[in-house]
Amino acid sequence: MKQIKTFNWQTKIHYRALSQAFWLCCLTALAFSTQAQTLQQNIIGTSEAFLEKITAQYLADNSITGRHTVTIGRLDPRLRLPPCSEPLQTSLESPAQPLGRVTLRVRCDTHTPWTIFVPAQVNLYRQVAIASRSLPRNSVVQASDVQLAERDISSLRQGYILDLENVIGQKLTRQVQPNQIISANYLKPVAAVSKGDEVVIIARARSMSVRMPGTAMEEGAIGQQIRVRNTRSQRIVHARVTGPGQVEVAM
């Protein structure tokens, strides 16, 4: 009977020690988890403040108007870094300007230094020209065909137009869908002279000018150089389009 009591007493002591060790491990893990969460919050907060500052400065330096938002990407919750006793140092890793997808370098400069790369996104919203309705290729854009609307242009590759005056009166080189952003690549000047048109060739030299008939070998808008055949001499010359049915060459 005494042996049984001794065994039970020793078992209780052993169980109590194991229980204390278990809870100590839990508290330690919880402390490390809380510490890691606090550090991650510090990284995110520092990154957001830095990115907001350099974005506002970039837009001001380049006279860019518009509304912007900054979003810091999610960090790996399993990330374990030693605490940093100094303020975190942040820099823009890529690209060169803070627009679209960016990567920040965040580092801790202490006796246990570390560096982490933080993904982020900067969206820039501007009033740009869009199509009010479906527009076919080769159509000339009218005032009722386009309007300004706010769009995120931070990741646009084809470009955009801020002034409707740069769109109206231009010819479309491709079909455009309703609400589609209109790029400068979609436009070309309306031709004042078409291929095969009979034109007047004006040759100027100081105070005198000579007019002669010609035939356009290609189409061209005002200000463009095109090839023109002189009807009288059959010579082909390069002339600048000055108006509908009219080109000019220098003597």
C-alpha positions as protocol buffer text, in pm:
chain_id: "A"
residue {
  index: 1
  type: MET
  ca { x: 0 y: 0 z: 0 }
}
residue {
  index: 2
  type: LYS
  ca { x: 282 y: 248 z: 78 }
}
residue {
  index: 3
  type: GLN
  ca { x: 446 y: 179 z: -255 }
}
residue {
  index: 4
  type: ILE
  ca { x: 124 y: 266 z: -440 }
}
residue {
  index: 5
  type: LYS
  ca { x: 86 y: 596 z: -251 }
}
residue {
  index: 6
  type: THR
  ca { x: 449 y: 688 z: -324 }
}
residue {
  index: 7
  type: PHE
  ca { x: 399 y: 613 z: -693 }
}
residue {
  index: 8
  type: ASN
  ca { x: 83 y: 831 z: -710 }
}
residue {
  index: 9
  type: TRP
  ca { x: 260 y: 1120 z: -536 }
}
residue {
  index: 10
  type: GLN
  ca { x: 556 y: 1107 z: -774 }
}
residue {
  index: 11
  type: THR
  ca { x: 319 y: 1085 z: -1075 }
}
residue {
  index: 12
  type: LYS
  ca { x: 137 y: 1399 z: -964 }
}
residue {
  index: 13
  type: ILE
  ca { x: 464 y: 1591 z: -929 }
}
residue {
  index: 14
  type: HIS
  ca { x: 576 y: 1477 z: -1274 }
}
residue {
  index: 15
  type: TYR
  ca { x: 241 y: 1573 z: -1429 }
}
residue {
  index: 16
  type: ARG
  ca { x: 251 y: 1914 z: -1262 }
}
residue {
  index: 17
  type: ALA
  ca { x: 601 y: 1978 z: -1399 }
}
residue {
  index: 18
  type: LEU
  ca { x: 493 y: 1878 z: -1749 }
}
residue {
  index: 19
  type: SER
  ca { x: 187 y: 2101 z: -1725 }
}
residue {
  index: 20
  type: GLN
  ca { x: 397 y: 2399 z: -1616 }
}
residue {
  index: 21
  type: ALA
  ca { x: 644 y: 2338 z: -1900 }
}
residue {
  index: 22
  type: PHE
  ca { x: 358 y: 2315 z: -2148 }
}
residue {
  index: 23
  type: TRP
  ca { x: 202 y: 2643 z: -2043 }
}
residue {
  index: 24
  type: LEU
  ca { x: 544 y: 2808 z: -2037 }
}
residue {
  index: 25
  type: CYS
  ca { x: 594 y: 2701 z: -2399 }
}
residue {
  index: 26
  type: CYS
  ca { x: 249 y: 2834 z: -2488 }
}
residue {
  index: 27
  type: LEU
  ca { x: 319 y: 3169 z: -2326 }
}
residue {
  index: 28
  type: THR
  ca { x: 658 y: 3191 z: -2498 }
}
residue {
  index: 29
  type: ALA
  ca { x: 503 y: 3110 z: -2838 }
}
residue {
  index: 30
  type: LEU
  ca { x: 228 y: 3365 z: -2775 }
}
residue {
  index: 31
  type: ALA
  ca { x: 489 y: 3627 z: -2685 }
}
residue {
  index: 32
  type: PHE
  ca { x: 686 y: 3555 z: -3001 }
}
residue {
  index: 33
  type: SER
  ca { x: 365 y: 3564 z: -3208 }
}
residue {
  index: 34
  type: THR
  ca { x: 260 y: 3897 z: -3057 }
}
residue {
  index: 35
  type: GLN
  ca { x: 608 y: 4034 z: -3111 }
}
residue {
  index: 36
  type: ALA
  ca { x: 604 y: 3920 z: -3476 }
}
residue {
  index: 37
  type: GLN
  ca { x: 263 y: 4077 z: -3534 }
}
residue {
  index: 38
  type: THR
  ca { x: 381 y: 4406 z: -3383 }
}
residue {
  index: 39
  type: LEU
  ca { x: 689 y: 4405 z: -3608 }
}
residue {
  index: 40
  type: GLN
  ca { x: 480 y: 4330 z: -3917 }
}
residue {
  index: 41
  type: GLN
  ca { x: 244 y: 4614 z: -3829 }
}
residue {
  index: 42
  type: ASN
  ca { x: 548 y: 4841 z: -3793 }
}
residue {
  index: 43
  type: ILE
  ca { x: 679 y: 4729 z: -4135 }
}
residue {
  index: 44
  type: ILE
  ca { x: 342 y: 4789 z: -4300 }
}
residue {
  index: 45
  type: GLY
  ca { x: 290 y: 5127 z: -4133 }
}
residue {
  index: 46
  type: THR
  ca { x: 641 y: 5247 z: -4217 }
}
residue {
  index: 47
  type: SER
  ca { x: 608 y: 5126 z: -4578 }
}
residue {
  index: 48
  type: GLU
  ca { x: 271 y: 5295 z: -4624 }
}
residue {
  index: 49
  type: ALA
  ca { x: 389 y: 5628 z: -4484 }
}
residue {
  index: 50
  type: PHE
  ca { x: 704 y: 5622 z: -4698 }
}
residue {
  index: 51
  type: LEU
  ca { x: 521 y: 5529 z: -5018 }
}
residue {
  index: 52
  type: GLU
  ca { x: 253 y: 5793 z: -4960 }
}
residue {
  index: 53
  type: LYS
  ca { x: 523 y: 6058 z: -4913 }
}
residue {
  index: 54
  type: ILE
  ca { x: 729 y: 5976 z: -5224 }
}
residue {
  index: 55
  type: THR
  ca { x: 417 y: 5936 z: -5440 }
}
residue {
  index: 56
  type: ALA
  ca { x: 286 y: 6278 z: -5342 }
}
residue {
  index: 57
  type: GLN
  ca { x: 631 y: 6426 z: -5407 }
}
residue {
  index: 58
  type: TYR
  ca { x: 660 y: 6255 z: -5746 }
}
residue {
  index: 59
  type: LEU
  ca { x: 320 y: 6384 z: -5859 }
}
residue {
  index: 60
  type: ALA
  ca { x: 400 y: 6737 z: -5739 }
}
residue {
  index: 61
  type: ASP
  ca { x: 744 y: 6742 z: -5905 }
}
residue {
  index: 62
  type: ASN
  ca { x: 595 y: 6633 z: -6239 }
}
residue {
  index: 63
  type: SER
  ca { x: 284 y: 6856 z: -6213 }
}
residue {
  index: 64
  type: ILE
  ca { x: 57 y: 6550 z: -6234 }
}
residue {
  index: 65
  type: THR
  ca { x: -296 y: 6608 z: -6112 }
}
residue {
  index: 66
  type: GLY
  ca { x: -524 y: 6328 z: -6003 }
}
residue {
  index: 67
  type: ARG
  ca { x: -633 y: 6110 z: -5715 }
}
residue {
  index: 68
  type: HIS
  ca { x: -405 y: 5835 z: -5590 }
}
residue {
  index: 69
  type: THR
  ca { x: -424 y: 5544 z: -5347 }
}
residue {
  index: 70
  type: VAL
  ca { x: -149 y: 5343 z: -5181 }
}
residue {
  index: 71
  type: THR
  ca { x: -190 y: 4975 z: -5085 }
}
residue {
  index: 72
  type: ILE
  ca { x: 74 y: 4766 z: -4906 }
}
residue {
  index: 73
  type: GLY
  ca { x: 78 y: 4398 z: -4997 }
}
residue {
  index: 74
  type: ARG
  ca { x: 19 y: 4119 z: -4748 }
}
residue {
  index: 75
  type: LEU
  ca { x: 324 y: 3991 z: -4562 }
}
residue {
  index: 76
  type: ASP
  ca { x: 385 y: 3624 z: -4494 }
}
residue {
  index: 77
  type: PRO
  ca { x: 238 y: 3555 z: -4146 }
}
residue {
  index: 78
  type: ARG
  ca { x: 514 y: 3298 z: -4088 }
}
residue {
  index: 79
  type: LEU
  ca { x: 779 y: 3568 z: -4120 }
}
residue {
  index: 80
  type: ARG
  ca { x: 1007 y: 3574 z: -3817 }
}
residue {
  index: 81
  type: LEU
  ca { x: 1249 y: 3864 z: -3777 }
}
residue {
  index: 82
  type: PRO
  ca { x: 1436 y: 3985 z: -3470 }
}
residue {
  index: 83
  type: PRO
  ca { x: 1302 y: 4305 z: -3312 }
}
residue {
  index: 84
  type: CYS
  ca { x: 1452 y: 4630 z: -3442 }
}
residue {
  index: 85
  type: SER
  ca { x: 1552 y: 4885 z: -3181 }
}
residue {
  index: 86
  type: GLU
  ca { x: 1614 y: 5154 z: -3445 }
}
residue {
  index: 87
  type: PRO
  ca { x: 1364 y: 5322 z: -3683 }
}
residue {
  index: 88
  type: LEU
  ca { x: 1312 y: 5114 z: -3998 }
}
residue {
  index: 89
  type: GLN
  ca { x: 1481 y: 5242 z: -4314 }
}
residue {
  index: 90
  type: THR
  ca { x: 1267 y: 5230 z: -4632 }
}
residue {
  index: 91
  type: SER
  ca { x: 1354 y: 5288 z: -4998 }
}
residue {
  index: 92
  type: LEU
  ca { x: 1195 y: 5231 z: -5338 }
}
residue {
  index: 93
  type: GLU
  ca { x: 1349 y: 4920 z: -5492 }
}
residue {
  index: 94
  type: SER
  ca { x: 1160 y: 4918 z: -5824 }
}
residue {
  index: 95
  type: PRO
  ca { x: 1047 y: 5066 z: -6057 }
}
residue {
  index: 96
  type: ALA
  ca { x: 1207 y: 5411 z: -6085 }
}
residue {
  index: 97
  type: GLN
  ca { x: 877 y: 5594 z: -6024 }
}
residue {
  index: 98
  type: PRO
  ca { x: 613 y: 5510 z: -5762 }
}
residue {
  index: 99
  type: LEU
  ca { x: 328 y: 5410 z: -5993 }
}
residue {
  index: 100
  type: GLY
  ca { x: 157 y: 5075 z: -6046 }
}
residue {
  index: 101
  type: ARG
  ca { x: 317 y: 4771 z: -5886 }
}
residue {
  index: 102
  type: VAL
  ca { x: 617 y: 4867 z: -5678 }
}
residue {
  index: 103
  type: THR
  ca { x: 861 y: 4696 z: -5443 }
}
residue {
  index: 104
  type: LEU
  ca { x: 995 y: 4857 z: -5126 }
}
residue {
  index: 105
  type: ARG
  ca { x: 1314 y: 4765 z: -4945 }
}
residue {
  index: 106
  type: VAL
  ca { x: 1271 y: 4781 z: -4568 }
}
residue {
  index: 107
  type: ARG
  ca { x: 1578 y: 4722 z: -4353 }
}
residue {
  index: 108
  type: CYS
  ca { x: 1684 y: 4725 z: -3990 }
}
residue {
  index: 109
  type: ASP
  ca { x: 2031 y: 4870 z: -3923 }
}
residue {
  index: 110
  type: THR
  ca { x: 2125 y: 4727 z: -3583 }
}
residue {
  index: 111
  type: HIS
  ca { x: 2373 y: 4470 z: -3453 }
}
residue {
  index: 112
  type: THR
  ca { x: 2134 y: 4206 z: -3593 }
}
residue {
  index: 113
  type: PRO
  ca { x: 2050 y: 4365 z: -3929 }
}
residue {
  index: 114
  type: TRP
  ca { x: 1788 y: 4233 z: -4169 }
}
residue {
  index: 115
  type: THR
  ca { x: 1623 y: 4336 z: -4495 }
}
residue {
  index: 116
  type: ILE
  ca { x: 1279 y: 4256 z: -4632 }
}
residue {
  index: 117
  type: PHE
  ca { x: 1117 y: 4339 z: -4967 }
}
residue {
  index: 118
  type: VAL
  ca { x: 758 y: 4459 z: -4942 }
}
residue {
  index: 119
  type: PRO
  ca { x: 517 y: 4452 z: -5241 }
}
residue {
  index: 120
  type: ALA
  ca { x: 280 y: 4747 z: -5286 }
}
residue {
  index: 121
  type: GLN
  ca { x: 46 y: 4910 z: -5536 }
}
residue {
  index: 122
  type: VAL
  ca { x: 2 y: 5277 z: -5626 }
}
residue {
  index: 123
  type: ASN
  ca { x: -311 y: 5358 z: -5826 }
}
residue {
  index: 124
  type: LEU
  ca { x: -341 y: 5695 z: -6000 }
}
residue {
  index: 125
  type: TYR
  ca { x: -682 y: 5814 z: -6121 }
}
residue {
  index: 126
  type: ARG
  ca { x: -706 y: 6091 z: -6381 }
}
residue {
  index: 127
  type: GLN
  ca { x: -969 y: 6243 z: -6609 }
}
residue {
  index: 128
  type: VAL
  ca { x: -893 y: 6096 z: -6952 }
}
residue {
  index: 129
  type: ALA
  ca { x: -1066 y: 6080 z: -7290 }
}
residue {
  index: 130
  type: ILE
  ca { x: -1294 y: 5779 z: -7344 }
}
residue {
  index: 131
  type: ALA
  ca { x: -1539 y: 5684 z: -7616 }
}
residue {
  index: 132
  type: SER
  ca { x: -1903 y: 5767 z: -7546 }
}
residue {
  index: 133
  type: ARG
  ca { x: -2018 y: 5498 z: -7789 }
}
residue {
  index: 134
  type: SER
  ca { x: -1882 y: 5239 z: -8031 }
}
residue {
  index: 135
  type: LEU
  ca { x: -1673 y: 5410 z: -8300 }
}
residue {
  index: 136
  type: PRO
  ca { x: -1572 y: 5234 z: -8623 }
}
residue {
  index: 137
  type: ARG
  ca { x: -1226 y: 5241 z: -8774 }
}
residue {
  index: 138
  type: ASN
  ca { x: -1154 y: 5536 z: -9007 }
}
residue {
  index: 139
  type: SER
  ca { x: -1435 y: 5744 z: -8858 }
}
residue {
  index: 140
  type: VAL
  ca { x: -1365 y: 6108 z: -8773 }
}
residue {
  index: 141
  type: VAL
  ca { x: -1419 y: 6176 z: -8402 }
}
residue {
  index: 142
  type: GLN
  ca { x: -1694 y: 6427 z: -8323 }
}
residue {
  index: 143
  type: ALA
  ca { x: -1748 y: 6614 z: -7996 }
}
residue {
  index: 144
  type: SER
  ca { x: -2043 y: 6389 z: -7907 }
}
residue {
  index: 145
  type: ASP
  ca { x: -1828 y: 6077 z: -7952 }
}
residue {
  index: 146
  type: VAL
  ca { x: -1595 y: 6137 z: -7657 }
}
residue {
  index: 147
  type: GLN
  ca { x: -1598 y: 6253 z: -7298 }
}
residue {
  index: 148
  type: LEU
  ca { x: -1368 y: 6280 z: -6997 }
}
residue {
  index: 149
  type: ALA
  ca { x: -1394 y: 6018 z: -6723 }
}
residue {
  index: 150
  type: GLU
  ca { x: -1184 y: 5914 z: -6425 }
}
residue {
  index: 151
  type: ARG
  ca { x: -973 y: 5604 z: -6491 }
}
residue {
  index: 152
  type: ASP
  ca { x: -681 y: 5431 z: -6322 }
}
residue {
  index: 153
  type: ILE
  ca { x: -387 y: 5507 z: -6551 }
}
residue {
  index: 154
  type: SER
  ca { x: -108 y: 5372 z: -6329 }
}
residue {
  index: 155
  type: SER
  ca { x: -66 y: 5055 z: -6535 }
}
residue {
  index: 156
  type: LEU
  ca { x: -172 y: 5177 z: -6881 }
}
residue {
  index: 157
  type: ARG
  ca { x: 75 y: 5088 z: -7154 }
}
residue {
  index: 158
  type: GLN
  ca { x: -99 y: 5233 z: -7458 }
}
residue {
  index: 159
  type: GLY
  ca { x: -117 y: 5587 z: -7317 }
}
residue {
  index: 160
  type: TYR
  ca { x: -407 y: 5827 z: -7267 }
}
residue {
  index: 161
  type: ILE
  ca { x: -524 y: 6176 z: -7361 }
}
residue {
  index: 162
  type: LEU
  ca { x: -622 y: 6447 z: -7112 }
}
residue {
  index: 163
  type: ASP
  ca { x: -762 y: 6711 z: -7351 }
}
residue {
  index: 164
  type: LEU
  ca { x: -1062 y: 6635 z: -7574 }
}
residue {
  index: 165
  type: GLU
  ca { x: -937 y: 6895 z: -7824 }
}
residue {
  index: 166
  type: ASN
  ca { x: -658 y: 6651 z: -7908 }
}
residue {
  index: 167
  type: VAL
  ca { x: -916 y: 6386 z: -8003 }
}
residue {
  index: 168
  type: ILE
  ca { x: -1199 y: 6573 z: -8179 }
}
residue {
  index: 169
  type: GLY
  ca { x: -1147 y: 6599 z: -8553 }
}
residue {
  index: 170
  type: GLN
  ca { x: -896 y: 6313 z: -8564 }
}
residue {
  index: 171
  type: LYS
  ca { x: -946 y: 5989 z: -8757 }
}
residue {
  index: 172
  type: LEU
  ca { x: -948 y: 5655 z: -8576 }
}
residue {
  index: 173
  type: THR
  ca { x: -700 y: 5393 z: -8688 }
}
residue {
  index: 174
  type: ARG
  ca { x: -897 y: 5115 z: -8517 }
}
residue {
  index: 175
  type: GLN
  ca { x: -1242 y: 5042 z: -8378 }
}
residue {
  index: 176
  type: VAL
  ca { x: -1311 y: 5172 z: -8027 }
}
residue {
  index: 177
  type: GLN
  ca { x: -1566 y: 5029 z: -7783 }
}
residue {
  index: 178
  type: PRO
  ca { x: -1790 y: 5233 z: -7548 }
}
residue {
  index: 179
  type: ASN
  ca { x: -1606 y: 5358 z: -7235 }
}
residue {
  index: 180
  type: GLN
  ca { x: -1270 y: 5253 z: -7383 }
}
residue {
  index: 181
  type: ILE
  ca { x: -976 y: 5483 z: -7315 }
}
residue {
  index: 182
  type: ILE
  ca { x: -858 y: 5651 z: -7635 }
}
residue {
  index: 183
  type: SER
  ca { x: -484 y: 5648 z: -7690 }
}
residue {
  index: 184
  type: ALA
  ca { x: -286 y: 5874 z: -7922 }
}
residue {
  index: 185
  type: ASN
  ca { x: -188 y: 5554 z: -8105 }
}
residue {
  index: 186
  type: TYR
  ca { x: -553 y: 5515 z: -8208 }
}
residue {
  index: 187
  type: LEU
  ca { x: -561 y: 5851 z: -8389 }
}
residue {
  index: 188
  type: LYS
  ca { x: -419 y: 6014 z: -8699 }
}
residue {
  index: 189
  type: PRO
  ca { x: -487 y: 6350 z: -8865 }
}
residue {
  index: 190
  type: VAL
  ca { x: -766 y: 6362 z: -9121 }
}
residue {
  index: 191
  type: ALA
  ca { x: -619 y: 6365 z: -9471 }
}
residue {
  index: 192
  type: ALA
  ca { x: -659 y: 6696 z: -9656 }
}
residue {
  index: 193
  type: VAL
  ca { x: -540 y: 6525 z: -9974 }
}
residue {
  index: 194
  type: SER
  ca { x: -618 y: 6168 z: -10084 }
}
residue {
  index: 195
  type: LYS
  ca { x: -421 y: 5947 z: -10317 }
}
residue {
  index: 196
  type: GLY
  ca { x: -511 y: 6027 z: -10680 }
}
residue {
  index: 197
  type: ASP
  ca { x: -649 y: 6374 z: -10602 }
}
residue {
  index: 198
  type: GLU
  ca { x: -581 y: 6656 z: -10844 }
}
residue {
  index: 199
  type: VAL
  ca { x: -389 y: 6921 z: -10652 }
}
residue {
  index: 200
  type: VAL
  ca { x: -236 y: 7261 z: -10707 }
}
residue {
  index: 201
  type: ILE
  ca { x: 139 y: 7266 z: -10659 }
}
residue {
  index: 202
  type: ILE
  ca { x: 266 y: 7601 z: -10534 }
}
residue {
  index: 203
  type: ALA
  ca { x: 636 y: 7665 z: -10571 }
}
residue {
  index: 204
  type: ARG
  ca { x: 758 y: 7958 z: -10364 }
}
residue {
  index: 205
  type: ALA
  ca { x: 1085 y: 8147 z: -10378 }
}
residue {
  index: 206
  type: ARG
  ca { x: 1117 y: 8473 z: -10185 }
}
residue {
  index: 207
  type: SER
  ca { x: 866 y: 8719 z: -10336 }
}
residue {
  index: 208
  type: MET
  ca { x: 743 y: 8502 z: -10623 }
}
residue {
  index: 209
  type: SER
  ca { x: 534 y: 8188 z: -10652 }
}
residue {
  index: 210
  type: VAL
  ca { x: 443 y: 7955 z: -10935 }
}
residue {
  index: 211
  type: ARG
  ca { x: 131 y: 7739 z: -10955 }
}
residue {
  index: 212
  type: MET
  ca { x: 111 y: 7419 z: -11152 }
}
residue {
  index: 213
  type: PRO
  ca { x: -125 y: 7119 z: -11163 }
}
residue {
  index: 214
  type: GLY
  ca { x: -31 y: 6790 z: -11004 }
}
residue {
  index: 215
  type: THR
  ca { x: -159 y: 6451 z: -10887 }
}
residue {
  index: 216
  type: ALA
  ca { x: -117 y: 6324 z: -10528 }
}
residue {
  index: 217
  type: MET
  ca { x: 66 y: 5990 z: -10514 }
}
residue {
  index: 218
  type: GLU
  ca { x: -42 y: 5932 z: -10152 }
}
residue {
  index: 219
  type: GLU
  ca { x: -273 y: 6082 z: -9893 }
}
residue {
  index: 220
  type: GLY
  ca { x: -161 y: 6337 z: -9640 }
}
residue {
  index: 221
  type: ALA
  ca { x: -285 y: 6564 z: -9364 }
}
residue {
  index: 222
  type: ILE
  ca { x: -203 y: 6933 z: -9336 }
}
residue {
  index: 223
  type: GLY
  ca { x: 164 y: 6974 z: -9258 }
}
residue {
  index: 224
  type: GLN
  ca { x: 266 y: 6630 z: -9386 }
}
residue {
  index: 225
  type: GLN
  ca { x: 506 y: 6567 z: -9674 }
}
residue {
  index: 226
  type: ILE
  ca { x: 369 y: 6358 z: -9962 }
}
residue {
  index: 227
  type: ARG
  ca { x: 481 y: 6261 z: -10311 }
}
residue {
  index: 228
  type: VAL
  ca { x: 314 y: 6455 z: -10595 }
}
residue {
  index: 229
  type: ARG
  ca { x: 349 y: 6413 z: -10970 }
}
residue {
  index: 230
  type: ASN
  ca { x: 379 y: 6733 z: -11174 }
}
residue {
  index: 231
  type: THR
  ca { x: 121 y: 6695 z: -11450 }
}
residue {
  index: 232
  type: ARG
  ca { x: 322 y: 6901 z: -11697 }
}
residue {
  index: 233
  type: SER
  ca { x: 672 y: 6764 z: -11646 }
}
residue {
  index: 234
  type: GLN
  ca { x: 568 y: 6422 z: -11505 }
}
residue {
  index: 235
  type: ARG
  ca { x: 831 y: 6475 z: -11240 }
}
residue {
  index: 236
  type: ILE
  ca { x: 760 y: 6344 z: -10892 }
}
residue {
  index: 237
  type: VAL
  ca { x: 838 y: 6588 z: -10610 }
}
residue {
  index: 238
  type: HIS
  ca { x: 797 y: 6589 z: -10231 }
}
residue {
  index: 239
  type: ALA
  ca { x: 553 y: 6860 z: -10125 }
}
residue {
  index: 240
  type: ARG
  ca { x: 399 y: 6975 z: -9797 }
}
residue {
  index: 241
  type: VAL
  ca { x: 21 y: 6966 z: -9771 }
}
residue {
  index: 242
  type: THR
  ca { x: -104 y: 7317 z: -9690 }
}
residue {
  index: 243
  type: GLY
  ca { x: -477 y: 7267 z: -9732 }
}
residue {
  index: 244
  type: PRO
  ca { x: -743 y: 7062 z: -9914 }
}
residue {
  index: 245
  type: GLY
  ca { x: -618 y: 7007 z: -10271 }
}
residue {
  index: 246
  type: GLN
  ca { x: -312 y: 7222 z: -10218 }
}
residue {
  index: 247
  type: VAL
  ca { x: 57 y: 7144 z: -10166 }
}
residue {
  index: 248
  type: GLU
  ca { x: 373 y: 7352 z: -10155 }
}
residue {
  index: 249
  type: VAL
  ca { x: 733 y: 7299 z: -10257 }
}
residue {
  index: 250
  type: ALA
  ca { x: 1037 y: 7519 z: -10214 }
}
residue {
  index: 251
  type: MET
  ca { x: 1209 y: 7646 z: -10526 }
}
